[in-house]
Amino acid sequence: MTHQNFSVAADPNVEAAIAAKIDTLLEAATHIPGVKAVVLGGSLGRGEATIGPDGLASDIELYLVGSDRRLRDQAQSLEQSQRSAGWDVSIAWVHPRQLTSGRAKNLSWRPSRTIRQYELVTASRVLAGSLPHAMAPAARDIPLAEGVRLILNRLAEASLPIATGSPDADRWLDKTLIAVGDTLLLAAGQYTARYRDRMARLRSLRTPTLTEADKNRVVASYQRKLLGGGSAPSHSDVRRIAAAGLRFGVASTLGMAIAAWDSFPREFAQRAARHEAYLRYLPPAGSSALYESLIVMLRVRWNGLPLRPVALIEALRGRPMSLLAQGTAAPLAFGILEGRADLVEAAARAMYAAGLPSVGGEASDVAATLRRYWAASA
């Protein structure tokens, strides 16, 4: 593998350790039948990985490109084996048609303008093989709905480490604030792939959504992501800033004023289902919400997770589980950040109403369940 820095800090010892890890993954990936290219995405692919006191503090995001559908299982198997070994990795299969046609997912049939597609094509590193000519949206054309999705996804991912007091929680607090910053940049037509550019643009951006002090807190999160060190944001700051970002994004894209977070999941799913920018699985024809609902149900069951019969009713009503899971992340994360049992309980009720099994009232149990189903449906 041609050496390029994986981080802004570029400490030679850390860089060598990261390269060794990636070489091990690359060796395993290139021996999988049907793999035509291996791509390193995320912050490592951009050369902006976070380096902590113990070395790499970012996950390794790898894509296996090829037309063989068995690569889906192979990618999942490789990811599980590396996670069992203690590595923080994310490995996914990408069909070449997904790249050439701009589709958000392998089972989607029409182009989508997503952050993932934009960054995969414009700011990733090809480790082996070659990619076909790929379609990517212009950054200014990425819809604001992508920012709302990003904030909710970060809250879903952050809930478990925050609830359990994991040492990794601070990283997720910063990621949540960065998602708010990305949303403001999308709204201003100034989004770009690299953290260092986003940080500079946000610093000079005038926005009524956040106070200047809160905007500076978001800028500081970008800086910690790039350089490490510094003090993590407080729970109250993250809760306030994330709520402000969501209120702005949801009002701008769905015309929806958020009255209360405990009732947010169902109303968000119902409204967002009418907007294709919020959906990932687009059919060749027919109802996009129904198509995504059924695909997500199949994905959840394929991952071995149980569903209650009401999940099918919700699907037929056009309320995809993917959107219900995203919406549930808001009351859950805010309940954890504020120490409010009522919001955590509201999140558990929303999950049960969506067709998930009943879970206990402990915040960590609710967060772990949401994360499993969110990951299976994402």
Beta strands, then each sheet from edge to edge (+ up, - down):
strand 1: 37-41
strand 2: 51-52
strand 3: 55-56
strand 4: 60-65
strand 5: 89-94
strand 6: 125-129
sheet 1: 5+ 4+ 1- 6+
sheet 2: 2+ 3-
end
